[in-house]
């Protein structure tokens, strides 16, 4: 038997309180009528699922050493009649209780005489394998069991008990293999190395391997646990697959508007921001030019973008730029908040069990970067500048209830998902999004964020704060795409089909600027120029003109973290 001798709470003053449930600041409204959105249940074809957010605590664990506050493992509670558990849930103790697992039943079918009998959608496991166990002085023991699925079926999650007796096979169900997809580990929830245990042990959240608006993988919400972790090996559990091509649980257009009006965040720009947002049409109307490769003269872009080349790919044949006249150029750089609005793309996520609502903001100009080296902050003259800056944040909403689950904050070349329990709300269920000074990357809380080496304190500063310059995206928005609704429901603007660059390619003389700042650094920060450059983000050395929203990987794919 695998074992742990250190997974104890320790003395009584080390009592670990379990997380308390989280609720959004305001109740959910009654959504406009539709087909399957926010009805509590979703059909995946042969399987019907519902989302369980009520749990019974099974076992908690905290190491004697280290800063970890431990984790708690939960059994789903209040499962509706006829539905079966697929696995247990786990989360850290230092976060509000905020998660879900799916439970499933076979979709009722009409009796058809002479129909070919298929294998059942759900089956009990044959038995269980003990993966790991731990003994605790104060809270009993924990035993982790992997269901052994019958041939042609896959396990969806693990079972946790407080006793060494193998769980009943009726505790969970396995799913027929053709109704599953491969999953992968996502976030490490809990880890114990062999220093504290006879065997190293890890607990991870999981997600479908293939994700995007056309992908069918459905996250079950269960965890993966193992005494070792090799990312090259396939996991012993799977996720569900949505074979219902109609994705009935997605919101209709009226419901999308209602979701935006209920959840639309307020986007705050920094008080010292010089380069603000504008509408795309304002940018075109006030002198933006279209250049063609081989031609030195730019063409004035029409108000709606009707003279932009449509489709194709970013082949370098066309790009946009600012007007030649310095006054006109500076006027355009500053943006125009009166015209600014958020451009919305609604799309399915996680097999149609969630809706992603991406809010795109356009700024005519991205200002120069501010570098931080230790305690020294240095503003650059040119490094980081480029024409045509597109940034975004994305709301992920449960199609079971219409509840806001997470917001993705795009931070330059990557970003991160932030749970609703860690958001700052300004009014009702409307969150706050902060745009960084000059770069317009989005962040969930005010402060300074470093892009580069946090270990050495070297990188690009992203300063965010509230100001009187903001956009309420629950009011000032335009839905520009929702492909799942079908042709003609949402008319995509001409400029959205422009796949080339929204600014010219710029090559910075980074070495020259960094050479100048070397003399200002404390002695212990005077690395060679080569070593110093390596610690800065790569976009400091040059900037290809940024592409529009539809050319980004995350337009059809999942967000990059």
C-alpha positions, 0 to 999 in steps of 0.5 A: 500500500502506498502511504504518507506519514506527513499528511497531518494537520499537526497540533490543534492550533493548525486547524484547517477550515474548509472553504466557504461557498462563493456567490456572485454579488447579485442574483441572476436575472430571468434570461430571455426565452430560448431553446436550451440555454440556462435550463440546468441540463445539456444534451450531448447527444446520447448523454444528458448532463447537469452541473453539480455545485453542492458538495459533501466534504470527504477528506482534507489534507495539509502538510506539516511543513511549507506554506500550503494550506492544503486541499479538500476532496469532495463528493458531489451532493444532491444528484438528481434522480436518474443521474450518476456520479462520474468522479469526485471534486478537489480544490485548495483550502485557501480559495472559496468553494467554487467548482463543479462536477458533471453527473450524467444519464443516458438520454431518453430514447423513443422505443423503435421496433427493430432498432439495433441495440447498442452498448449502454452509454454508462456502466459501472466499473469492474472494480477499483485500483488504490492509487495512494493513501495517507494517514492523518492524526486528526482527520482520519485517513484518505484513500484514492481509487481509480475506477477500472472501466469495463472494456470499451469504456473510460473512467471520468474521475477518481473516488476518495474514501476515509477507509481502506475498503474498496468503494462500491462499484455503484458509486460512479459510472464509466462512459462508453469510449466513443462518447469520450475525448482525451483530457490533459492536466491543467493546474497543479492543485496539490503536490507532495514529494518523496521527501515528505511521503513514501511516494510522491503524489500530485493532484491536478485539474483537467481539461480537454486536450483539444479546445476551441469553438469547433471542438467537442471536448467537455470538461467533467470537473473532476481531478487527476491524481498520480504518484508520478507525473509524466506529461508524455503519458496519457491520463487514466481518465477522459473527458466527455464528448459532445456529439450533439452538433446543434449545440442547443445549450448555446444562447440565442442573440437576445440572450447574448445581449442580456448576458453582455448587459448583465455582466459587461465589465467596466474597462479602466485606462490608467490616469496618465494614459496618452494613447486611448481607445477609439472606434475602428470607424473613427480611426478610418475616418480621421486619416488611417492609410492602407499601404500596398507592398511596392507602393510608396503612397498610402490609400485613405481607408473608407469609413466602413473599411469597404476598400480593405482587401478581404480574406486571404492571410497575413502575407505582408502584401498590405498594412495600415499606417498613420497619416503622414502629417505630424499633427494628423498623426498625433491626433490619431495616436491619442484615440477618441474615447467618445467613439470607443466601444467594445467589439464582441465575439460570442462562441462555444467553449468546452463542447458547448457547455460554456459560452465565451464572450470575447470583448475586443478593444482597439487603440490606434497606438501602443505607446513606448514601454517602461522598463524596470531594473531592480528599483530603477524605472526607465521610460523608453523613447521608442521601444514598444511603440506600434500602430494599431493595438488590439487587446481583449478580455473574455467572459466564460459563462456556464450554459447550465445556468447563465452564471459568470464562471471566469474572465480571461485577461489578455496580457500581451503574448499570453494571459490568464483565467481568473475565477469569478471569486477573485474578481473586483466588481463595480456594480452588481455582477459587472467586473472591473478590467484594468488596461495597462499604461501604453500597452493596454494589456488587461489585468484584474486588479490595480497595481504594477505587473512585471513582464519579464524576469520576476526573479531578477526584478527586470522587465517591462512595467505594466501599471494599472489604476482607475481613472475617469477614462473608462468604457462601460462594455455593458452599454458601449459594445457591438456584436461583430460575430457569433458563427454558431447562430448561423448565417445572417444572424450577425452581420460581420463588419468589412474590416473584420475580414481584413487579415493583414497588419493594422500597422507597419513593421517596426525594427527597434534599435534596442541595443542603442537604447539599452546601452544608454540605460546601463549607466543608470543601473546600480553596479550589481545590475550591470550585466553585459548588454547581451544578458540584459536583453535576454531578460526582456520580452522579445517584442521589445526588439521589433514589432510586426504590425499587429493583426486584427481579431479574426487573425488571432489564434484565439479567435477560433481556438482557446485562450493562451495561458 
